[in-house]
Amino acid sequence: MAKPNYSFEKRQRELAKKKKKEEKLKEKADRKSGTGTGDEAGGDAEADGEAAVDAGVVDGQSTT
């Protein structure tokens, strides 16, 4: 039976932690600068899509 490579597993966990931390810092910086990425941007896109449906717009063309 093969011996587990704990060093490799540890390195992979460290890389995952580092990536997650960098993403959180980037999101924090984006929120601070007011670009509105992430969940906030997704909510706005959904609201815009619903407004377009309510107005009768499909694929950029009016249905009326």
Secondary structure as GFF3:
##gff-version 3
##sequence-region A 1 64
A	DSSP	alpha_helix	6	33	.	.	.	ID=ss1
A	DSSP	alpha_helix	39	54	.	.	.	ID=ss2
A	DSSP	beta_strand	57	58	.	.	.	ID=ss3
A	DSSP	beta_strand	61	62	.	.	.	ID=ss4
###
